[in-house]
């Protein structure tokens, strides 16, 4: 609906109006800020006062506030719900109404209902249209119940407040300005039109602010892909900023949020660090470090029983607490220690004992936790408790805060105030529920620091740019998928009503009209305009928006890179570190040669430089913990049995289950002490079954005796000494030895034994250490899904999966070699790997595709960077 024949005012004419009796209402905050600045510049000399400029919604709120002082005005609701609070109430209403129906996404449905409610009131859409389906009927029911809930809480929402202002205007009595100027409104909704007429009925003179036309002749630029389009826009901006040192320019993009990191990177590469620019993309408040830290501490402070190391670690690393800087190293050490130990949970006593490592934080902890004690309460009480707890904890810490951090701190304080306002719709909450709701509110609250005043280049979305002024703009990404945007009618409202009202996003025709108006408004933002689109996005072909398809091509093109005469260079392949000296200490066993075989740079970075990635926090029993436990179980079993004959006898007389239970209990006492009781019992039951299954398999073997368990060995090659530990050594009746290695993973892999640079070489290395007496290598899989054996032996062991040399297939590199030849080949390969490592050989080369699957120094190998560069 268009404005009812409004007169047009220029900015100069607006500045000449009486400032104390004139109000300018705008479509958004950005336009209000710009007009305020321009009015100040147009003000006559010596005149300091100027008309009030504020968004329409803010002016309506101010009118409603003023109604509180009217003697005969009807009483207004005591509470005001913001959008988040309204969605909470909608969710409760829908949940109560749909108890018999499963709801897949309650929050999404509440957001749709809130939007439908606002559209129905703003655009006067009835719910009784002939095409109203079941969704609309259910929404009508929810809406009735929602209104009753609002009345019960003595609350209103944004939609209700707008209707209250309209009713008060119609009734008269509000203090109104003599002049009201509308700025930035291309058309009016039915409710805004009703507001216009109500104001006119009260004698308010109204006009529309007419921006001076900008003679923009847009030109079109076509790029190969979106990445090339951004690079072209950045190059254009760099040229303009250089040619016009006082000018202000902008790059405008639809859906900027998804490409903001790439845009920043391209602009930094093109402009360098010396040219400030502003990328106008807000992130959720919870993503900003200071707010993230506050929410993390509140989450752990409200725990009263077991603590999750991942949750504690996140708070410890976030800091902004007592001992923020002085104890940062100890906090990081605690987190790393829990990761390496595979700790699942920490009791309160364990946590407080560990916290002694950070004295200042330890001293602050009791007071901070006490501030959150108490019964379940409403949000206003919890907001006070949260503030007190953070203060007691030393938040925001003693590190200096920059401007952005101060703004985040202010935003977090405002967040607590908004949280307090949720007391009515949220009801009574316990501590954990209150923190969860605060986190949700922080996720729903966008935040962006104030714009750098020295920035001459703005990067922002299309809607945010409307009404602004620059010396030149580049509009990119204008494909037919972006402008016009696809129609997305609200599914809870009848389509006929949406279409009849011309509501936003209702129909393709409505979106095309809106896109045309938006594009026309954007062309008024600068005298120089370039529009662009990409031809392809990967394999997908793109088309230009119909709004720009007929525009003339621009004569501007990115300048070719200047020809540079390369300087003579000396190439140096630095693929070798310093050789290992006799006094150099290298900690490790077979893992050293395993890494050397898969990627020599991995071995050098991990075992010479000591670099390693921190493991993730354990979410289940860590594989090393389970491995040590099962190793311990079978060690105890075989210490009691000694040989296969004793195993067969225990099976025969029924004593084997008792023996296994004794072994499991002792191994659990030694290795499972940090696990929760319930998890420990599950692991004990699992281990007992796995041990029984494996011993049943061993009972079918040919005779053997166990002669060594967890026996330490060392192997020396030049300056390199490896510390080894054999899980088990069996002796056969003929005197030969079989090395047994327990594996608790899902697969047994011997494929790497035949490679020129052998992998999975733990058993081949043990064979090289023990020498000629070794007659077999046996991998034992100890897994609840399956127990199995795999290996290679000079003579039959009576176990499926353990092959003889002459049974190796033709594709196996070891095929055709006798047992002694296989041992000799392994020994030679292992010695070569050891010599490479000792010599400092650190070339960044991998043989197999899966060799780096478990690499813990990937950043050193630059695998990800190489992949990104090859894709680019």
LINLINCOR-V896885 format. One record per residue. RES is the residue in one small letter. SS is DSSP state (H for helix, E for strand, C for the rest). PSI is psi in whole degrees, -180 to 180 (* if undefined). Layout:
RES/SS/PSI
RES/SS/PSI
This chain:
x/C/128
x/C/164
x/C/141
x/C/81
x/C/59
x/C/147
x/E/155
x/E/138
x/E/140
x/C/168
x/H/-38
x/H/-40
x/H/-37
x/H/-42
x/H/-25
x/H/-10
x/C/157
x/C/118
x/H/-35
x/H/-6
x/H/25
x/E/135
x/E/136
x/E/122
x/E/137
x/E/169
x/C/-21
x/C/172
x/H/-39
x/H/-46
x/H/-37
x/H/-42
x/H/-42
x/H/-44
x/H/-34
x/H/-44
x/H/-41
x/H/-36
x/H/-38
x/H/-37
x/H/-28
x/H/-6
x/C/141
x/C/154
x/C/134
x/C/-1
x/C/118
x/C/-30
x/C/149
x/C/162
x/C/149
x/E/134
x/E/122
x/E/157
x/E/153
x/H/-43
x/H/-39
x/H/-37
x/H/-40
x/H/-39
x/H/-41
x/H/-39
x/H/-42
x/H/-38
x/H/-42
x/H/-25
x/H/-19
x/C/-24
x/C/3
x/C/134
x/C/-36
x/C/10
x/C/145
x/C/151
x/C/140
x/C/153
x/C/147
x/C/-23
x/E/146
x/E/125
x/C/132
x/C/-175
x/H/-40
x/H/-44
x/H/-38
x/H/-40
x/H/-35
x/H/-46
x/H/-39
x/H/-44
x/H/-43
x/H/-42
x/H/-46
x/H/-41
x/H/-43
x/H/-33
x/H/-21
x/C/39
x/C/-27
x/C/-5
x/C/135
x/C/136
x/C/121
x/C/-39
x/C/89
x/H/-42
x/H/-42
x/H/-40
x/H/-38
x/H/-40
x/H/-41
x/H/-40
x/H/-43
x/H/-43
x/H/-43
x/H/-40
x/H/-45
x/H/-42
x/H/-43
x/H/-39
x/H/-43
x/H/-38
x/C/10
x/C/55
x/C/121
x/C/153
x/C/5
x/C/27
x/C/155
x/C/-29
x/C/11
x/C/122
x/C/-167
x/H/-36
x/H/-42
x/H/-38
x/H/-42
x/H/-40
x/H/-40
x/H/-40
x/H/-47
x/H/-40
x/H/-42
x/H/-45
x/H/-36
x/H/-43
x/H/-40
x/H/-38
x/H/-40
x/H/-46
x/H/-39
x/H/-36
x/H/-3
x/C/52
x/E/164
x/E/168
x/C/-176
x/H/-40
x/H/-45
x/H/-38
x/H/-38
x/H/-40
x/H/-35
x/H/-42
x/H/-43
x/H/-41
x/H/-41
x/H/-38
x/H/-42
x/H/-37
x/H/-22
x/C/168
x/C/-19
x/C/146
x/C/114
x/C/154
x/C/162
x/C/-32
x/E/132
x/E/123
x/E/128
x/E/130
x/E/126
x/C/4
x/C/115
x/C/-37
x/C/169
x/C/143
x/C/164
x/H/-38
x/H/-38
x/H/-37
x/H/-40
x/H/-37
x/H/-43
x/H/-49
x/H/-37
x/H/-40
x/H/-43
x/H/-37
x/H/-22
x/C/9
x/C/16
x/C/124
x/E/130
x/E/149
x/E/168
x/E/136
x/E/124
x/C/115
x/C/143
x/C/134
x/C/142
x/C/126
x/C/77
x/C/129
x/C/89
x/C/145
x/E/152
x/E/140
x/E/134
x/E/127
x/E/159
x/E/-44
x/E/171
x/H/-33
x/H/-44
x/H/-32
x/H/-45
x/H/-40
x/H/-37
x/H/-44
x/H/-40
x/H/-39
x/H/-41
x/H/-45
x/H/-41
x/H/-42
x/H/-44
x/H/-43
x/H/-34
x/H/-42
x/H/-27
x/C/86
x/C/-19
x/C/-2
x/C/160
x/C/132
x/E/165
x/E/149
x/E/121
x/E/136
x/E/136
x/C/150
x/C/51
x/H/-28
x/H/-40
x/H/-22
x/H/7
x/H/-44
x/H/-42
x/H/-40
x/H/-44
x/H/-43
x/H/-43
x/H/-42
x/H/-39
x/H/-41
x/H/-35
x/H/-44
x/H/-23
x/C/-176
x/C/-11
x/C/-17
x/C/109
x/C/141
x/E/162
x/E/119
x/E/111
x/C/80
x/C/122
x/C/141
x/E/157
x/E/141
x/H/-34
x/H/-16
x/H/-13
x/C/135
x/H/-45
x/H/-43
x/H/-38
x/H/-42
x/H/-46
x/H/-45
x/H/-37
x/H/-44
x/H/-41
x/H/-35
x/H/-42
x/H/-28
x/H/-27
x/C/-4
x/C/146
x/C/-12
x/C/-113
x/C/143
x/E/137
x/E/124
x/H/-35
x/H/-39
x/H/-45
x/H/-44
x/H/-39
x/H/-42
x/H/-43
x/H/-43
x/H/-29
x/H/-33
x/C/-138
x/C/47
x/C/-177
x/C/135
x/C/28
x/C/-53
x/C/-43
x/C/-33
x/C/16
x/H/-40
x/H/-42
x/H/-37
x/H/-42
x/H/-37
x/H/-40
x/H/-46
x/H/-46
x/H/-38
x/H/-43
x/H/-37
x/H/-47
x/H/-33
x/H/-9
x/C/36
x/C/128
x/C/-47
x/E/157
x/E/130
x/C/167
x/H/-42
x/H/-42
x/H/-44
x/H/-46
x/H/-35
x/H/-44
x/H/-35
x/H/-15
x/C/-23
x/C/-18
x/C/84
x/H/-44
x/H/-43
x/H/-39
x/H/-40
x/H/-34
x/H/-23
x/H/-49
x/H/-42
x/H/-39
x/H/-41
x/H/-36
x/H/-32
x/H/-22
x/C/6
x/C/165
x/C/172
x/C/171
x/C/145
x/E/177
x/C/172
x/H/-34
x/H/-37
x/H/-42
x/H/-34
x/H/-42
x/H/-42
x/H/-41
x/H/-46
x/H/-43
x/H/-40
x/H/-44
x/H/-40
x/H/-45
x/H/-31
x/C/-7
x/C/9
x/C/137
x/C/24
x/C/-178
x/C/9
x/C/148
x/C/140
x/C/134
x/C/-178
x/H/-43
x/H/-40
x/H/-40
x/H/-39
x/H/-38
x/H/-40
x/H/-44
x/H/-41
x/H/-35
x/H/-37
x/H/-42
x/H/-33
x/H/-42
x/H/-37
x/H/-42
x/H/-39
x/H/-42
x/H/-33
x/C/-6
x/C/10
x/H/-43
x/H/-54
x/H/-30
x/H/-27
x/C/-155
x/C/132
x/E/148
x/C/179
x/H/-47
x/H/-42
x/H/-37
x/H/-43
x/H/-42
x/H/-41
x/H/-39
x/H/-40
x/H/-43
x/H/-41
x/H/-40
x/H/-35
x/H/-29
x/C/-3
x/C/107
x/E/148
x/E/140
x/C/131
x/C/160
x/C/149
x/C/138
x/C/118
x/C/-21
x/C/-1
x/C/132
x/C/1
x/E/122
x/E/138
x/E/116
x/E/172
x/C/169
x/H/-43
x/H/-37
x/H/-23
x/H/-21
x/C/130
x/C/-9
x/C/171
x/C/132
x/C/173
x/C/-20
x/E/145
x/E/152
x/E/118
x/E/114
x/E/169
x/C/22
x/C/71
x/E/173
x/C/-7
x/C/-20
x/C/-36
x/C/106
x/C/153
x/C/154
x/C/147
x/C/140
x/C/76
x/C/146
x/C/123
x/C/-10
x/C/-6
x/C/148
x/C/134
x/H/-35
x/H/-40
x/H/-41
x/H/-44
x/H/-42
x/H/-37
x/H/-15
x/C/37
x/C/153
x/C/144
x/C/14
x/C/-46
x/C/159
x/H/-37
x/H/-42
x/H/-40
x/H/-34
x/H/-44
x/H/-44
x/H/-43
x/H/-40
x/H/-44
x/H/-41
x/H/-44
x/H/-41
x/H/-39
x/H/-37
x/H/-32
x/H/-18
x/C/0
x/C/-17
x/C/153
x/C/-17
x/C/121
x/E/128
x/E/131
x/E/150
x/E/162
x/E/163
x/E/151
x/E/-32
x/E/152
x/E/96
x/C/-124
x/C/-3
x/E/129
x/E/137
x/C/152
x/C/149
x/E/149
x/C/142
x/C/-17
x/C/-19
x/C/-5
x/C/-32
x/C/1
x/C/150
x/C/147
x/E/144
x/C/150
x/C/-11
x/C/137
x/C/150
x/C/137
x/C/138
x/C/149
x/C/134
x/C/143
x/C/128
x/C/127
x/C/116
x/C/140
x/C/150
x/C/133
x/C/146
x/C/126
x/C/135
x/C/112
x/C/101
x/C/81
x/C/16
x/E/132
x/C/-179
x/C/143
x/C/155
x/C/124
x/C/166
x/C/-30
x/C/-5
x/C/133
x/C/124
x/C/118
x/C/126
x/C/169
x/C/-126
x/H/-20
x/H/-30
x/H/-51
x/H/-29
x/H/-47
x/H/-39
x/H/-38
x/H/-38
x/H/-40
x/C/108
x/H/-32
x/H/-34
x/H/-50
x/H/-41
x/H/-47
x/H/-39
x/H/-44
x/H/-15
x/H/-39
x/C/-15
x/C/21
x/C/139
x/C/147
x/C/147
x/C/138
x/C/161
x/C/159
x/C/140
x/C/128
x/C/-11
x/C/-178
x/C/123
x/C/139
x/H/-41
x/H/-36
x/H/-46
x/H/-38
x/H/-46
x/H/-37
x/H/-51
x/H/-36
x/H/-45
x/H/-38
x/H/-50
x/H/-28
x/H/-46
x/H/-41
x/H/-49
x/H/-21
x/H/-32
x/H/-33
x/H/-55
x/C/-42
x/E/176
x/H/-32
x/H/-43
x/H/-36
x/H/-46
x/H/-37
x/H/-41
x/H/-35
x/H/-39
x/H/-42
x/H/3
x/C/10
x/C/-8
x/H/-43
x/H/-40
x/H/-41
x/H/-44
x/H/-43
x/H/-38
x/H/-44
x/H/-42
x/H/-43
x/H/-43
x/H/-43
x/H/-37
x/H/-41
x/H/-35
x/H/-28
x/H/-18
x/C/19
x/C/-26
x/C/-3
x/C/149
x/C/152
x/H/-45
x/H/-43
x/H/-39
x/H/-42
x/H/-38
x/H/-43
x/H/-37
x/H/-46
x/H/-42
x/H/-46
x/H/-38
x/H/-41
x/H/-43
x/H/-44
x/H/-42
x/H/-42
x/H/-41
x/H/-40
x/H/-31
x/H/-37
x/H/-42
x/H/-27
x/H/-23
x/C/-4
x/C/165
x/C/158
x/C/146
x/E/162
x/E/143
x/E/116
x/E/-12
x/E/141
x/E/129
x/E/45
x/E/128
x/E/144
x/E/164
x/E/151
x/E/130
x/E/136
x/E/105
x/C/-131
x/C/-4
x/E/126
x/E/126
x/E/135
x/E/124
x/E/156
x/E/116
x/E/130
x/E/-45
x/E/146
x/E/121
x/E/150
x/E/132
x/E/161
x/C/-31
x/C/-2
x/C/-11
x/C/161
x/E/145
x/E/126
x/E/128
x/E/131
x/E/126
x/E/136
x/E/133
x/C/6
x/C/-167
x/C/-18
x/C/155
x/C/122
x/C/115
x/C/8
x/H/-32
x/H/-10
x/H/-27
x/H/-5
x/C/155
x/C/-37
x/C/89
x/C/144
x/C/174
x/C/44
x/C/18
x/H/-51
x/H/-43
x/H/-37
x/H/-42
x/H/-39
x/H/-39
x/H/-35
x/H/-45
x/H/-18
x/H/-151
x/H/-21
x/H/-11
x/E/126
x/E/-1
x/E/150
x/E/126
x/E/119
x/E/127
x/E/119
x/E/116
x/E/90
x/C/143
x/C/-26
x/C/-36
x/C/139
x/E/140
x/E/167
x/E/150
x/E/145
x/E/-161
x/E/137
x/E/155
x/C/-27
x/C/159
x/C/137
x/C/-7
x/C/21
x/C/127
x/C/140
x/C/-17
x/E/111
x/E/157
x/E/156
x/H/-38
x/H/-4
x/H/-3
x/C/137
x/C/164
x/C/-26
x/C/-9
x/C/127
x/C/-20
x/C/-7
x/C/140
x/C/-9
x/C/140
x/C/170
x/H/-45
x/H/-37
x/H/-36
x/H/-45
x/H/-41
x/H/-40
x/H/-45
x/H/-44
x/H/-43
x/H/-44
x/H/-41
x/H/-41
x/H/-36
x/H/-44
x/H/-43
x/H/-41
x/H/-40
x/H/-50
x/H/-45
x/H/-31
x/H/-8
x/C/15
x/E/118
x/C/42
x/C/144
x/C/75
x/C/135
x/C/147
x/C/-55
x/C/153
x/C/-31
x/C/9
x/C/-29
x/C/16
x/C/-37
x/C/23
x/C/132
x/C/13
x/C/36
x/H/-38
x/H/-32
x/H/-31
x/H/-11
x/C/30
x/H/-46
x/H/-43
x/H/-43
x/H/-38
x/H/-42
x/H/-43
x/H/-38
x/H/-37
x/H/-38
x/C/*
